[in-house]
């Protein structure tokens, strides 16, 4: 795995390590939300939500936008790229384990 891809995967896994951030991702799966809506649904106060959203933005999970009519309002949207990269890594890892277990099974059966 390339160094850049590994660093991206590390950020993805670190971002998902926190249960509040996983909950934010779950809430954003349905549709984009304003910060206030997220805070209410996740049960975090604004400063705590801000810290978690910052971590999710740095890791690439979330992007922030502002409606044209009001720059004070922040709308958060889930980005699909980190999930796609995580799924690809998991599929590669699963293939490796399937191959390893099949080889081990063949080895054990030969010895029997």
Backbone atoms as SQL, in Angstrom:
CREATE TABLE atoms (id INTEGER PRIMARY KEY, chain TEXT, resi INTEGER, resn TEXT, atom TEXT, x REAL, y REAL, z REAL);
INSERT INTO atoms VALUES
  (1, 'A', 1, 'UNK', 'N', 0.859, -1.178, 0.000),
  (2, 'A', 1, 'UNK', 'CA', 0.000, 0.000, 0.000),
  (3, 'A', 1, 'UNK', 'C', 0.895, 1.228, 0.000),
  (4, 'A', 2, 'UNK', 'N', 0.575, 2.189, -0.838),
  (5, 'A', 2, 'UNK', 'CA', 1.361, 3.405, -0.933),
  (6, 'A', 2, 'UNK', 'C', 1.298, 4.166, 0.387),
  (7, 'A', 3, 'UNK', 'N', 2.365, 4.909, 0.645),
  (8, 'A', 3, 'UNK', 'CA', 2.464, 5.659, 1.898),
  (9, 'A', 3, 'UNK', 'C', 1.309, 6.643, 2.055),
  (10, 'A', 4, 'UNK', 'N', 0.955, 7.315, 0.971),
  (11, 'A', 4, 'UNK', 'CA', -0.135, 8.298, 1.021),
  (12, 'A', 4, 'UNK', 'C', -1.474, 7.619, 1.340),
  (13, 'A', 5, 'UNK', 'N', -1.731, 6.485, 0.699),
  (14, 'A', 5, 'UNK', 'CA', -2.971, 5.753, 0.953),
  (15, 'A', 5, 'UNK', 'C', -3.006, 5.248, 2.393),
  (16, 'A', 6, 'UNK', 'N', -1.861, 4.799, 2.897),
  (17, 'A', 6, 'UNK', 'CA', -1.796, 4.313, 4.278),
  (18, 'A', 6, 'UNK', 'C', -2.090, 5.446, 5.257),
  (19, 'A', 7, 'UNK', 'N', -1.556, 6.631, 4.992),
  (20, 'A', 7, 'UNK', 'CA', -1.811, 7.773, 5.870),
  (21, 'A', 7, 'UNK', 'C', -3.288, 8.160, 5.843),
  (22, 'A', 8, 'UNK', 'N', -3.896, 8.087, 4.667),
  (23, 'A', 8, 'UNK', 'CA', -5.315, 8.393, 4.540),
  (24, 'A', 8, 'UNK', 'C', -6.156, 7.381, 5.314),
  (25, 'A', 9, 'UNK', 'N', -5.799, 6.106, 5.204),
  (26, 'A', 9, 'UNK', 'CA', -6.512, 5.063, 5.942),
  (27, 'A', 9, 'UNK', 'C', -6.340, 5.267, 7.451),
  (28, 'A', 10, 'UNK', 'N', -5.148, 5.644, 7.874),
  (29, 'A', 10, 'UNK', 'CA', -4.912, 5.916, 9.296),
  (30, 'A', 10, 'UNK', 'C', -5.827, 7.029, 9.795),
  (31, 'A', 11, 'UNK', 'N', -5.957, 8.114, 9.020),
  (32, 'A', 11, 'UNK', 'CA', -6.843, 9.222, 9.406),
  (33, 'A', 11, 'UNK', 'C', -8.298, 8.761, 9.460),
  (34, 'A', 12, 'UNK', 'N', -8.675, 7.928, 8.490),
  (35, 'A', 12, 'UNK', 'CA', -10.048, 7.421, 8.454),
  (36, 'A', 12, 'UNK', 'C', -10.349, 6.597, 9.694),
  (37, 'A', 13, 'UNK', 'N', -9.473, 5.664, 10.018),
  (38, 'A', 13, 'UNK', 'CA', -9.697, 4.805, 11.181),
  (39, 'A', 13, 'UNK', 'C', -9.635, 5.595, 12.480),
  (40, 'A', 14, 'UNK', 'N', -8.737, 6.566, 12.566),
  (41, 'A', 14, 'UNK', 'CA', -8.650, 7.401, 13.772),
  (42, 'A', 14, 'UNK', 'C', -9.932, 8.213, 13.954),
  (43, 'A', 15, 'UNK', 'N', -10.467, 8.724, 12.855),
  (44, 'A', 15, 'UNK', 'CA', -11.704, 9.511, 12.939),
  (45, 'A', 15, 'UNK', 'C', -12.860, 8.643, 13.412),
  (46, 'A', 16, 'UNK', 'N', -12.912, 7.396, 12.955),
  (47, 'A', 16, 'UNK', 'CA', -14.016, 6.512, 13.320),
  (48, 'A', 16, 'UNK', 'C', -13.821, 5.843, 14.677),
  (49, 'A', 17, 'UNK', 'N', -12.681, 6.041, 15.299),
  (50, 'A', 17, 'UNK', 'CA', -12.410, 5.413, 16.593),
  (51, 'A', 17, 'UNK', 'C', -13.287, 5.994, 17.698),
  (52, 'A', 18, 'UNK', 'N', -13.766, 7.195, 17.513),
  (53, 'A', 18, 'UNK', 'CA', -14.573, 7.845, 18.542),
  (54, 'A', 18, 'UNK', 'C', -16.064, 7.574, 18.303),
  (55, 'A', 19, 'UNK', 'N', -16.796, 7.135, 19.333),
  (56, 'A', 19, 'UNK', 'CA', -18.218, 6.822, 19.142),
  (57, 'A', 19, 'UNK', 'C', -19.064, 8.031, 18.739),
  (58, 'A', 20, 'UNK', 'N', -18.716, 9.229, 19.203),
  (59, 'A', 20, 'UNK', 'CA', -19.482, 10.421, 18.811),
  (60, 'A', 20, 'UNK', 'C', -19.307, 10.699, 17.322),
  (61, 'A', 21, 'UNK', 'N', -18.086, 10.533, 16.831),
  (62, 'A', 21, 'UNK', 'CA', -17.853, 10.772, 15.402),
  (63, 'A', 21, 'UNK', 'C', -18.554, 9.713, 14.558),
  (64, 'A', 22, 'UNK', 'N', -18.559, 8.468, 15.022),
  (65, 'A', 22, 'UNK', 'CA', -19.318, 7.442, 14.286),
  (66, 'A', 22, 'UNK', 'C', -20.799, 7.794, 14.256),
  (67, 'A', 23, 'UNK', 'N', -21.319, 8.301, 15.347),
  (68, 'A', 23, 'UNK', 'CA', -22.730, 8.698, 15.403),
  (69, 'A', 23, 'UNK', 'C', -22.995, 9.854, 14.437),
  (70, 'A', 24, 'UNK', 'N', -22.087, 10.807, 14.356),
  (71, 'A', 24, 'UNK', 'CA', -22.246, 11.920, 13.412),
  (72, 'A', 24, 'UNK', 'C', -22.302, 11.384, 11.985),
  (73, 'A', 25, 'UNK', 'N', -21.408, 10.455, 11.657),
  (74, 'A', 25, 'UNK', 'CA', -21.407, 9.845, 10.325),
  (75, 'A', 25, 'UNK', 'C', -22.742, 9.144, 10.072),
  (76, 'A', 26, 'UNK', 'N', -23.241, 8.417, 11.060),
  (77, 'A', 26, 'UNK', 'CA', -24.531, 7.731, 10.909),
  (78, 'A', 26, 'UNK', 'C', -25.660, 8.720, 10.639),
  (79, 'A', 27, 'UNK', 'N', -25.672, 9.824, 11.366),
  (80, 'A', 27, 'UNK', 'CA', -26.726, 10.829, 11.198),
  (81, 'A', 27, 'UNK', 'C', -26.629, 11.477, 9.811),
  (82, 'A', 28, 'UNK', 'N', -25.418, 11.741, 9.355),
  (83, 'A', 28, 'UNK', 'CA', -25.240, 12.393, 8.059),
  (84, 'A', 28, 'UNK', 'C', -25.498, 11.465, 6.877),
  (85, 'A', 29, 'UNK', 'N', -25.582, 10.153, 7.126),
  (86, 'A', 29, 'UNK', 'CA', -25.890, 9.217, 6.028),
  (87, 'A', 29, 'UNK', 'C', -27.226, 9.544, 5.385),
  (88, 'A', 30, 'UNK', 'N', -28.194, 9.968, 6.185),
  (89, 'A', 30, 'UNK', 'CA', -29.535, 10.240, 5.676),
  (90, 'A', 30, 'UNK', 'C', -29.563, 11.460, 4.759),
  (91, 'A', 31, 'UNK', 'N', -29.008, 12.562, 5.239),
  (92, 'A', 31, 'UNK', 'CA', -28.939, 13.800, 4.448),
  (93, 'A', 31, 'UNK', 'C', -28.093, 14.820, 5.194),
  (94, 'A', 32, 'UNK', 'N', -27.642, 15.869, 4.491),
  (95, 'A', 32, 'UNK', 'CA', -26.840, 16.913, 5.138),
  (96, 'A', 32, 'UNK', 'C', -27.621, 17.557, 6.282),
  (97, 'A', 33, 'UNK', 'N', -26.882, 18.049, 7.259),
  (98, 'A', 33, 'UNK', 'CA', -27.504, 18.680, 8.428),
  (99, 'A', 33, 'UNK', 'C', -26.783, 19.979, 8.779),
  (100, 'A', 34, 'UNK', 'N', -27.529, 20.881, 9.393),
  (101, 'A', 34, 'UNK', 'CA', -26.921, 22.082, 9.987),
  (102, 'A', 34, 'UNK', 'C', -26.265, 21.666, 11.299),
  (103, 'A', 35, 'UNK', 'N', -25.327, 22.463, 11.753),
  (104, 'A', 35, 'UNK', 'CA', -24.604, 22.153, 12.994),
  (105, 'A', 35, 'UNK', 'C', -25.560, 21.995, 14.169),
  (106, 'A', 36, 'UNK', 'N', -26.543, 22.866, 14.272),
  (107, 'A', 36, 'UNK', 'CA', -27.501, 22.783, 15.374),
  (108, 'A', 36, 'UNK', 'C', -28.304, 21.496, 15.350),
  (109, 'A', 37, 'UNK', 'N', -28.700, 21.064, 14.171),
  (110, 'A', 37, 'UNK', 'CA', -29.428, 19.800, 14.050),
  (111, 'A', 37, 'UNK', 'C', -28.547, 18.633, 14.482),
  (112, 'A', 38, 'UNK', 'N', -27.284, 18.656, 14.043),
  (113, 'A', 38, 'UNK', 'CA', -26.357, 17.588, 14.425),
  (114, 'A', 38, 'UNK', 'C', -26.171, 17.538, 15.932),
  (115, 'A', 39, 'UNK', 'N', -25.974, 18.709, 16.539),
  (116, 'A', 39, 'UNK', 'CA', -25.767, 18.763, 17.982),
  (117, 'A', 39, 'UNK', 'C', -26.957, 18.152, 18.715),
  (118, 'A', 40, 'UNK', 'N', -28.158, 18.480, 18.276),
  (119, 'A', 40, 'UNK', 'CA', -29.359, 17.952, 18.928),
  (120, 'A', 40, 'UNK', 'C', -29.481, 16.440, 18.731),
  (121, 'A', 41, 'UNK', 'N', -29.221, 15.969, 17.524),
  (122, 'A', 41, 'UNK', 'CA', -29.376, 14.530, 17.250),
  (123, 'A', 41, 'UNK', 'C', -28.308, 13.680, 17.917),
  (124, 'A', 42, 'UNK', 'N', -27.085, 14.225, 18.007),
  (125, 'A', 42, 'UNK', 'CA', -25.980, 13.459, 18.578),
  (126, 'A', 42, 'UNK', 'C', -25.907, 13.651, 20.090),
  (127, 'A', 43, 'UNK', 'N', -26.474, 14.744, 20.595),
  (128, 'A', 43, 'UNK', 'CA', -26.470, 14.994, 22.028),
  (129, 'A', 43, 'UNK', 'C', -25.175, 15.599, 22.533),
  (130, 'A', 44, 'UNK', 'N', -24.584, 16.475, 21.724),
  (131, 'A', 44, 'UNK', 'CA', -23.340, 17.138, 22.124),
  (132, 'A', 44, 'UNK', 'C', -23.561, 18.641, 22.224),
  (133, 'A', 45, 'UNK', 'N', -22.813, 19.292, 23.115),
  (134, 'A', 45, 'UNK', 'CA', -22.877, 20.746, 23.160),
  (135, 'A', 45, 'UNK', 'C', -22.074, 21.305, 21.971),
  (136, 'A', 46, 'UNK', 'N', -22.309, 22.551, 21.588),
  (137, 'A', 46, 'UNK', 'CA', -21.650, 23.100, 20.396),
  (138, 'A', 46, 'UNK', 'C', -20.117, 23.006, 20.386),
  (139, 'A', 47, 'UNK', 'N', -19.416, 23.308, 21.495),
  (140, 'A', 47, 'UNK', 'CA', -17.956, 23.175, 21.437),
  (141, 'A', 47, 'UNK', 'C', -17.489, 21.734, 21.186),
  (142, 'A', 48, 'UNK', 'N', -18.145, 20.766, 21.819),
  (143, 'A', 48, 'UNK', 'CA', -17.767, 19.358, 21.618),
  (144, 'A', 48, 'UNK', 'C', -18.067, 18.932, 20.195),
  (145, 'A', 49, 'UNK', 'N', -19.226, 19.321, 19.681),
  (146, 'A', 49, 'UNK', 'CA', -19.572, 18.995, 18.295),
  (147, 'A', 49, 'UNK', 'C', -18.551, 19.601, 17.337),
  (148, 'A', 50, 'UNK', 'N', -18.163, 20.828, 17.588),
  (149, 'A', 50, 'UNK', 'CA', -17.180, 21.499, 16.741),
  (150, 'A', 50, 'UNK', 'C', -15.865, 20.732, 16.692),
  (151, 'A', 51, 'UNK', 'N', -15.395, 20.236, 17.829),
  (152, 'A', 51, 'UNK', 'CA', -14.144, 19.460, 17.868),
  (153, 'A', 51, 'UNK', 'C', -14.276, 18.192, 17.030),
  (154, 'A', 52, 'UNK', 'N', -15.405, 17.498, 17.168),
  (155, 'A', 52, 'UNK', 'CA', -15.604, 16.260, 16.408),
  (156, 'A', 52, 'UNK', 'C', -15.754, 16.534, 14.910),
  (157, 'A', 53, 'UNK', 'N', -16.459, 17.595, 14.563),
  (158, 'A', 53, 'UNK', 'CA', -16.606, 17.946, 13.145),
  (159, 'A', 53, 'UNK', 'C', -15.261, 18.333, 12.538),
  (160, 'A', 54, 'UNK', 'N', -14.437, 19.018, 13.316),
  (161, 'A', 54, 'UNK', 'CA', -13.097, 19.383, 12.824),
  (162, 'A', 54, 'UNK', 'C', -12.298, 18.121, 12.507),
  (163, 'A', 55, 'UNK', 'N', -12.341, 17.142, 13.387),
  (164, 'A', 55, 'UNK', 'CA', -11.623, 15.877, 13.153),
  (165, 'A', 55, 'UNK', 'C', -12.170, 15.169, 11.921),
  (166, 'A', 56, 'UNK', 'N', -13.479, 15.188, 11.740),
  (167, 'A', 56, 'UNK', 'CA', -14.078, 14.544, 10.573),
  (168, 'A', 56, 'UNK', 'C', -13.748, 15.286, 9.284),
  (169, 'A', 57, 'UNK', 'N', -13.626, 16.613, 9.357),
  (170, 'A', 57, 'UNK', 'CA', -13.234, 17.381, 8.168),
  (171, 'A', 57, 'UNK', 'C', -11.785, 17.098, 7.797),
  (172, 'A', 58, 'UNK', 'N', -10.911, 17.071, 8.785),
  (173, 'A', 58, 'UNK', 'CA', -9.486, 16.805, 8.526),
  (174, 'A', 58, 'UNK', 'C', -9.300, 15.422, 7.910),
  (175, 'A', 59, 'UNK', 'N', -10.087, 14.462, 8.357),
  (176, 'A', 59, 'UNK', 'CA', -9.961, 13.095, 7.839),
  (177, 'A', 59, 'UNK', 'C', -10.661, 12.919, 6.493),
  (178, 'A', 60, 'UNK', 'N', -11.403, 13.926, 6.060),
  (179, 'A', 60, 'UNK', 'CA', -12.068, 13.870, 4.764),
  (180, 'A', 60, 'UNK', 'C', -13.470, 13.296, 4.789),
  (181, 'A', 61, 'UNK', 'N', -13.974, 12.934, 5.962),
  (182, 'A', 61, 'UNK', 'CA', -15.306, 12.340, 6.054),
  (183, 'A', 61, 'UNK', 'C', -16.421, 13.342, 5.808),
  (184, 'A', 62, 'UNK', 'N', -16.207, 14.585, 6.215),
  (185, 'A', 62, 'UNK', 'CA', -17.267, 15.589, 6.191),
  (186, 'A', 62, 'UNK', 'C', -16.770, 16.840, 5.482),
  (187, 'A', 63, 'UNK', 'N', -17.682, 17.472, 4.747),
  (188, 'A', 63, 'UNK', 'CA', -17.368, 18.783, 4.190),
  (189, 'A', 63, 'UNK', 'C', -18.405, 19.777, 4.680),
  (190, 'A', 64, 'UNK', 'N', -17.985, 21.007, 4.762),
  (191, 'A', 64, 'UNK', 'CA', -18.816, 22.075, 5.297),
  (192, 'A', 64, 'UNK', 'C', -19.139, 23.045, 4.173),
  (193, 'A', 65, 'UNK', 'N', -20.388, 23.518, 4.145),
  (194, 'A', 65, 'UNK', 'CA', -20.772, 24.533, 3.168),
  (195, 'A', 65, 'UNK', 'C', -21.665, 25.553, 3.860),
  (196, 'A', 66, 'UNK', 'N', -21.863, 26.653, 3.174),
  (197, 'A', 66, 'UNK', 'CA', -22.711, 27.730, 3.685),
  (198, 'A', 66, 'UNK', 'C', -23.767, 28.043, 2.641),
  (199, 'A', 67, 'UNK', 'N', -25.025, 28.188, 3.060),
  (200, 'A', 67, 'UNK', 'CA', -26.026, 28.599, 2.073),
  (201, 'A', 67, 'UNK', 'C', -25.748, 30.030, 1.613),
  (202, 'A', 68, 'UNK', 'N', -26.128, 30.340, 0.408),
  (203, 'A', 68, 'UNK', 'CA', -25.875, 31.665, -0.165),
  (204, 'A', 68, 'UNK', 'C', -26.541, 32.750, 0.665),
  (205, 'A', 69, 'UNK', 'N', -27.692, 32.473, 1.217),
  (206, 'A', 69, 'UNK', 'CA', -28.470, 33.487, 1.927),
  (207, 'A', 69, 'UNK', 'C', -27.969, 33.792, 3.331),
  (208, 'A', 70, 'UNK', 'N', -27.114, 32.928, 3.916),
  (209, 'A', 70, 'UNK', 'CA', -26.675, 33.169, 5.290),
  (210, 'A', 70, 'UNK', 'C', -25.344, 32.462, 5.552),
  (211, 'A', 71, 'UNK', 'N', -24.263, 33.212, 5.546),
  (212, 'A', 71, 'UNK', 'CA', -22.930, 32.635, 5.742),
  (213, 'A', 71, 'UNK', 'C', -22.706, 32.152, 7.172),
  (214, 'A', 72, 'UNK', 'N', -23.581, 32.536, 8.097),
  (215, 'A', 72, 'UNK', 'CA', -23.426, 32.077, 9.488),
  (216, 'A', 72, 'UNK', 'C', -23.851, 30.629, 9.658),
  (217, 'A', 73, 'UNK', 'N', -24.718, 30.146, 8.779),
  (218, 'A', 73, 'UNK', 'CA', -25.222, 28.781, 8.859),
  (219, 'A', 73, 'UNK', 'C', -24.209, 27.846, 8.206),
  (220, 'A', 74, 'UNK', 'N', -23.900, 26.775, 8.897),
  (221, 'A', 74, 'UNK', 'CA', -22.979, 25.772, 8.355),
  (222, 'A', 74, 'UNK', 'C', -23.751, 24.484, 8.140),
  (223, 'A', 75, 'UNK', 'N', -23.587, 23.934, 6.940),
  (224, 'A', 75, 'UNK', 'CA', -24.246, 22.679, 6.595),
  (225, 'A', 75, 'UNK', 'C', -23.156, 21.641, 6.373),
  (226, 'A', 76, 'UNK', 'N', -23.312, 20.497, 7.012),
  (227, 'A', 76, 'UNK', 'CA', -22.314, 19.434, 6.937),
  (228, 'A', 76, 'UNK', 'C', -22.852, 18.275, 6.100),
  (229, 'A', 77, 'UNK', 'N', -21.994, 17.802, 5.216),
  (230, 'A', 77, 'UNK', 'CA', -22.334, 16.732, 4.287),
  (231, 'A', 77, 'UNK', 'C', -21.297, 15.635, 4.402),
  (232, 'A', 78, 'UNK', 'N', -21.748, 14.408, 4.329),
  (233, 'A', 78, 'UNK', 'CA', -20.854, 13.256, 4.351),
  (234, 'A', 78, 'UNK', 'C', -20.232, 13.077, 2.967),
  (235, 'A', 79, 'UNK', 'N', -18.938, 12.835, 2.929),
  (236, 'A', 79, 'UNK', 'CA', -18.229, 12.593, 1.670),
  (237, 'A', 79, 'UNK', 'C', -18.045, 11.081, 1.492),
  (238, 'A', 80, 'UNK', 'N', -18.228, 10.552, 0.289),
  (239, 'A', 80, 'UNK', 'CA', -18.155, 9.106, 0.080),
  (240, 'A', 80, 'UNK', 'C', -16.738, 8.541, -0.052),
  (241, 'A', 81, 'UNK', 'N', -15.758, 9.361, -0.351),
  (242, 'A', 81, 'UNK', 'CA', -14.419, 8.849, -0.640),
  (243, 'A', 81, 'UNK', 'C', -13.781, 8.075, 0.514),
  (244, 'A', 82, 'UNK', 'N', -13.838, 8.543, 1.743),
  (245, 'A', 82, 'UNK', 'CA', -13.209, 7.756, 2.818),
  (246, 'A', 82, 'UNK', 'C', -13.844, 6.375, 2.993),
  (247, 'A', 83, 'UNK', 'N', -15.156, 6.287, 2.829),
  (248, 'A', 83, 'UNK', 'CA', -15.821, 4.985, 2.962),
  (249, 'A', 83, 'UNK', 'C', -15.410, 4.071, 1.817),
  (250, 'A', 84, 'UNK', 'N', -15.305, 4.614, 0.619),
  (251, 'A', 84, 'UNK', 'CA', -14.891, 3.800, -0.531),
  (252, 'A', 84, 'UNK', 'C', -13.471, 3.271, -0.321),
  (253, 'A', 85, 'UNK', 'N', -12.585, 4.120, 0.183),
  (254, 'A', 85, 'UNK', 'CA', -11.204, 3.692, 0.431),
  (255, 'A', 85, 'UNK', 'C', -11.155, 2.637, 1.541),
  (256, 'A', 86, 'UNK', 'N', -11.951, 2.824, 2.574),
  (257, 'A', 86, 'UNK', 'CA', -11.999, 1.849, 3.672),
  (258, 'A', 86, 'UNK', 'C', -12.549, 0.511, 3.176),
  (259, 'A', 87, 'UNK', 'N', -13.607, 0.553, 2.368),
  (260, 'A', 87, 'UNK', 'CA', -14.166, -0.680, 1.821),
  (261, 'A', 87, 'UNK', 'C', -13.146, -1.406, 0.945),
  (262, 'A', 88, 'UNK', 'N', -12.405, -0.664, 0.141),
  (263, 'A', 88, 'UNK', 'CA', -11.387, -1.285, -0.724),
  (264, 'A', 88, 'UNK', 'C', -10.317, -1.956, 0.124),
  (265, 'A', 89, 'UNK', 'N', -9.880, -1.291, 1.184),
  (266, 'A', 89, 'UNK', 'CA', -8.859, -1.868, 2.061),
  (267, 'A', 89, 'UNK', 'C', -9.385, -3.129, 2.736),
  (268, 'A', 90, 'UNK', 'N', -10.631, -3.079, 3.215),
  (269, 'A', 90, 'UNK', 'CA', -11.221, -4.248, 3.868),
  (270, 'A', 90, 'UNK', 'C', -11.361, -5.415, 2.887),
  (271, 'A', 91, 'UNK', 'N', -11.736, -5.138, 1.651),
  (272, 'A', 91, 'UNK', 'CA', -11.849, -6.195, 0.643),
  (273, 'A', 91, 'UNK', 'C', -10.489, -6.831, 0.358),
  (274, 'A', 92, 'UNK', 'N', -9.444, -6.007, 0.269),
  (275, 'A', 92, 'UNK', 'CA', -8.092, -6.539, 0.055),
  (276, 'A', 92, 'UNK', 'C', -7.665, -7.404, 1.235),
  (277, 'A', 93, 'UNK', 'N', -7.944, -6.929, 2.434),
  (278, 'A', 93, 'UNK', 'CA', -7.577, -7.666, 3.637),
  (279, 'A', 93, 'UNK', 'C', -8.358, -8.972, 3.725),
  (280, 'A', 94, 'UNK', 'N', -9.626, -8.934, 3.365),
  (281, 'A', 94, 'UNK', 'CA', -10.431, -10.155, 3.382),
  (282, 'A', 94, 'UNK', 'C', -9.888, -11.175, 2.376),
  (283, 'A', 95, 'UNK', 'N', -9.522, -10.720, 1.175),
  (284, 'A', 95, 'UNK', 'CA', -8.951, -11.629, 0.179),
  (285, 'A', 95, 'UNK', 'C', -7.681, -12.288, 0.703),
  (286, 'A', 96, 'UNK', 'N', -6.842, -11.513, 1.364),
  (287, 'A', 96, 'UNK', 'CA', -5.608, -12.048, 1.933),
  (288, 'A', 96, 'UNK', 'C', -5.930, -13.150, 2.946),
  (289, 'A', 97, 'UNK', 'N', -6.883, -12.883, 3.856),
  (290, 'A', 97, 'UNK', 'CA', -7.238, -13.876, 4.869),
  (291, 'A', 97, 'UNK', 'C', -7.875, -15.108, 4.257),
  (292, 'A', 98, 'UNK', 'N', -8.697, -14.930, 3.247),
  (293, 'A', 98, 'UNK', 'CA', -9.313, -16.080, 2.583),
  (294, 'A', 98, 'UNK', 'C', -8.233, -16.955, 1.960),
  (295, 'A', 99, 'UNK', 'N', -7.273, -16.319, 1.299),
  (296, 'A', 99, 'UNK', 'CA', -6.168, -17.076, 0.688),
  (297, 'A', 99, 'UNK', 'C', -5.330, -17.785, 1.754),
  (298, 'A', 100, 'UNK', 'N', -5.024, -17.076, 2.837),
  (299, 'A', 100, 'UNK', 'CA', -4.220, -17.659, 3.909),
  (300, 'A', 100, 'UNK', 'C', -4.936, -18.851, 4.553),
  (301, 'A', 101, 'UNK', 'N', -6.217, -18.686, 4.819),
  (302, 'A', 101, 'UNK', 'CA', -6.974, -19.778, 5.449),
  (303, 'A', 101, 'UNK', 'C', -7.134, -20.965, 4.504),
  (304, 'A', 102, 'UNK', 'N', -7.310, -20.694, 3.217),
  (305, 'A', 102, 'UNK', 'CA', -7.410, -21.791, 2.258),
  (306, 'A', 102, 'UNK', 'C', -6.093, -22.551, 2.189),
  (307, 'A', 103, 'UNK', 'N', -4.982, -21.843, 2.204),
  (308, 'A', 103, 'UNK', 'CA', -3.669, -22.493, 2.201),
  (309, 'A', 103, 'UNK', 'C', -3.457, -23.307, 3.465),
  (310, 'A', 104, 'UNK', 'N', -3.856, -22.756, 4.595),
  (311, 'A', 104, 'UNK', 'CA', -3.714, -23.465, 5.862),
  (312, 'A', 104, 'UNK', 'C', -4.575, -24.727, 5.866),
  (313, 'A', 105, 'UNK', 'N', -5.807, -24.620, 5.368),
  (314, 'A', 105, 'UNK', 'CA', -6.696, -25.768, 5.305),
  (315, 'A', 105, 'UNK', 'C', -6.094, -26.856, 4.420),
  (316, 'A', 106, 'UNK', 'N', -5.565, -26.468, 3.254),
  (317, 'A', 106, 'UNK', 'CA', -4.947, -27.442, 2.354),
  (318, 'A', 106, 'UNK', 'C', -3.755, -28.111, 3.016),
  (319, 'A', 107, 'UNK', 'N', -2.975, -27.358, 3.754),
  (320, 'A', 107, 'UNK', 'CA', -1.816, -27.887, 4.461),
  (321, 'A', 107, 'UNK', 'C', -2.249, -28.907, 5.508),
  (322, 'A', 108, 'UNK', 'N', -3.253, -28.579, 6.294),
  (323, 'A', 108, 'UNK', 'CA', -3.741, -29.467, 7.363),
  (324, 'A', 108, 'UNK', 'C', -4.316, -30.731, 6.744),
  (325, 'A', 109, 'UNK', 'N', -5.047, -30.592, 5.659),
  (326, 'A', 109, 'UNK', 'CA', -5.655, -31.758, 5.021),
  (327, 'A', 109, 'UNK', 'C', -4.581, -32.686, 4.424),
  (328, 'A', 110, 'UNK', 'N', -3.500, -32.122, 3.935),
  (329, 'A', 110, 'UNK', 'CA', -2.391, -32.944, 3.401),
  (330, 'A', 110, 'UNK', 'C', -1.719, -33.735, 4.510),
  (331, 'A', 111, 'UNK', 'N', -1.656, -33.145, 5.689),
  (332, 'A', 111, 'UNK', 'CA', -0.997, -33.799, 6.831),
  (333, 'A', 111, 'UNK', 'C', -1.877, -34.881, 7.449),
  (334, 'A', 112, 'UNK', 'N', -3.142, -34.838, 7.202),
  (335, 'A', 112, 'UNK', 'CA', -4.085, -35.804, 7.824),
  (336, 'A', 112, 'UNK', 'C', -4.074, -37.134, 7.173);
